[in-house]
Amino acid sequence: MVRVLKLELRGITKRFGTLLANDHIDVVVEPGQIHCLLGENGAGKSTLMNVLYGLYEPSEGEILIDDKAVAFRGPGDAMAAGIGMVHQHFMLVPVFSVAENVALGAEPTKAAGFLNLEETRRRIKEISDQYGFDVDPDALVEDLPVGVQQRVEIIKALVRNAKVLILDEPTAVLTPQETDELLDIMRQLKAGGTSIVFISHKLREVKEVSDTITVIRRGKVVGTADPAAPTAELASMMVGRAVSLTLDKAPAQPKEKTFEVRDLTVIASNGQHVVDGLSFDIARGEILAVAGVQGNGQTELTEAILGLQDRVSGSIRLDGKELLGRSVKEVLHAGVGFVPEDRKVDGLVGTFSVAENLVLDLYDKPPFAKGISMSPAKILENAKARIGEFDVRTPSAAAAAGTLSGGNQQKVVMARELSRPLRLFIASQPTRGVDVGSIEFLHRRIVAERDQGTPVMIISTELDEVMELADRIAVIYKGKLVGIVPGGTSRDVLGLMMAGIPPEEHAHTTGQAPAAATASTSDAEGNDHV
């Protein structure tokens, strides 16, 4: 008979100094159930699971397995109790084989203490066959696609007899097809008696696979919901107010192409071509979204445009003027607005006030400065206007930017970049770590900038965001351009492109004709626009 576990978290509280990350949280995961913890980034979901997995000790509360209280001094205790965890960032050694990774930390031995990898290979094959994982025990992890690496992590947990499997934002690094495969695997695990705690903020996936949903907001459970509940209801539970989940935008009215990238190549310190011969252009009054799984050259592309990469070749032209070789300050002063992917590291100075952050790129220019003297009155006047315009929730303009919520920090960055005349606007991961309500606001501001006639480039790993905003979509894979397609292209086609398969080859892959033709990037008449 298959062993199953009932898991209960009762009154779990976790404090980090004065920060209350989890506030008396109660969750019950029944045997063979997919139980979703739904909430925005920073809601406390991962902290709660780190408590469950023994990485953190709870400040208050208890963990019960089959109605008996247990105490975990570390992950080893959690694994021994039947709890496994697949972290958002995989815990694998790239140069080890699958079998070596699975055995690591629980090495099976033969007589005289010799390592018995044959037993590990046998278990990997057994589990792989049972769930259709198709994982080669002798393959090097560094040679495996991300989706297969995730399966290796799941196998690691199952080899250790996990009966409760924690999946922390498991689809964050997957293509749509890999996501669908993972959801199927979750259903198979459930059918085999494994309980799954599914941590996510993606409503579509949650509704598709969960049996029960617990919504966490600001460290507290705000309610439970049935997967059949309306999406808008789940979204409002996440953020505490009603939100609109659809963006009403008019079709683009593209004009002349004013931003051109030709044969752009970026070489990393190890000699790898992280951006490999990219060519595309953007017209005034359109949004080009750059899609792809994280780590395929998106960061290096934006850094090259901003002048933050050294080993760059090709051409980057704005209004006919070459940007390549210019300093960051010169690029910004050429009319480029930039929202970086990591606002805390690259977008804000957390100890500076909101008012100061709103003029970081203009503090030395009129009206905020005259000669070597800054004008505090003008800086404060600007801050009050931007705070009102962008609905920044802050105690005052003098508050340190680092004390604001993620969504309001992002609004500060966006307000700074969109509050001056722009010739090009680039936003990398524009809503990462932002609540649903702020996403709605930020998306509207991006579209408004497009409608003013600015060329807009969005870089996002969130496919829903790409499909919501884009007039055209450029997909990159391993630094190369796979193709550029219209904004209405289907999720399936985009998913195959994110795996490196060009649209013209989709008929060979799926047996069907491509859903959208590749849009030319070199049509001088502009006929490639949607």
Phi, psi and omega in degrees: 000137182288130178282130177235157182236144167257129182244136177223131171253124187235112176064031184291124178232135178225123179246142170240093187065238179272352181277124177262098184279320177233131187238091175050062184270132175244126177217136175238124177250112182283158179303136177066033183242143169263108185249117183266134167260108185257133177177161179290163174302134181089003181284342180112007184294309183292324176300317179299317181289329175292330172293313181299324185273002176086005178283329174238149173265131181294144175287326176212165174095178182213158176251132179238134173240122185051044175069014178244130181293138178229157177231125181254124177269354179179175180302329179301319178294320180296316179296321179296333179274357177101018181248127177240157182220133172252110184284157178300321175255115191299145180257061182242152176264111188303324185275358176269156174286170176302312182299319180294321177295318181294323182284338188302124179093345178216051189294120174287142183233156173265190174300147180069012173082012179285144181296135181248078180287341178299320178296320178295317178301318180298317181292321178298315181295320180299311181291320180298318178293320183298319186251004179068035184286330181055058181244127178275119182300335185262000179288144174285136183300322182296342179268358185266144172299158183302319181298324178286324176301321178296323177296324177299319178298320178294318178300318178307315181291319183290326176299329179270016175064039177292131176249348170234119184247122178265124177245108185266108181044057190289344183262004186298331185247017186251151169287165177304320180293318177296325177297315179298321178296320179296318179299322176296319178298319179299319179295321178294319178298318177299316180298332179275002176101359180279131173274145182232130170258112188254109180265125183199162170237008184262108190296321183299314181292320180299314181294329185286326192240343188279151170266322180220146181237126171250124183260128179244133177223124180052044174084359181239150170283122180257355177157169173244157184214156174273143179302338180282355180299147178303143181302319180298325179294317178296319180297318180292328175295323181295320187251350175087013178199167179288138178226156175265131183260358179238143181259120180267100181232143179285157176302149180295150175238071186294144179246221183287151177281118183245351178238122185229129174244128182229123174050044183284127179229133176237127181251125179285171182297336179272006179090356181285139175277092183284334167236127194232087173071039181286136174223127176196170175216163179225135180268159171297132177085024174219158176249119171258121178260130176263115184250157178158158175293142181308138176096014180254022175109000183298314182298314181294328177298310181293323179295324178295318179297321183279353181086024183259001178246142183269312187268079186233140173224166183111208182215139174228109186240134176236122184054037177081357182253136182287128176264335184298130181097350178275158177284166178302316181298320179294322178296314180297319181287346174282358177105021179264122172263137188221125172252111185284162183289334179242095186295326184289325182273316190246348187254336185223158164253104190302329181275348177281156178289165175302316181300317180293320179296331181286351178232024184303325182262001182227009187298337184261011183237154176301147003271006186275349178208151174225109186068234179264003183257129175272158181247093180304325181295317179291323178296319179291320178299316178298317182298316180299321180293316182291321179299319178289317183294322185257009176053048178282120180273101182217146178302323178193170177293341181273352181294144177295133183299329181292347180271353181280160174293165181303317181296320181285328172299317180295324177296324178296314179298314181296319180298318180298315186285331184264006184258022174218158179298130184242146171257345179199136177238125179241128177232117181259122184049059192296339182235022179296130178069024184245141182288164187302321181296318179290327176302314179305313182294313184295322178299319180295323179293323178296315179295322178298323178294320175301315185291343174279355178100013179272137169292133184236132174239123178250132173246118184213141173267356178271107185296325178299321179293317178302312182291331180288320190262329197286139164269326169223155183233121174257125181252129177242146181218123183051043174082354182254152176279117178281324180168167175236125186231162179296158182299335181273010183298145186291156178301321181296315180296315180297322179298318177295321178295322179294341175268005175096010183259114181297155182304323183292345179261358185295328180298326179287330183279319187251347185081008181235158176290150178302145181282341180207142179280154177292134179271133181294147174256004186234012180287111185294339181274354178080020183284357181276357184276150178277000000 
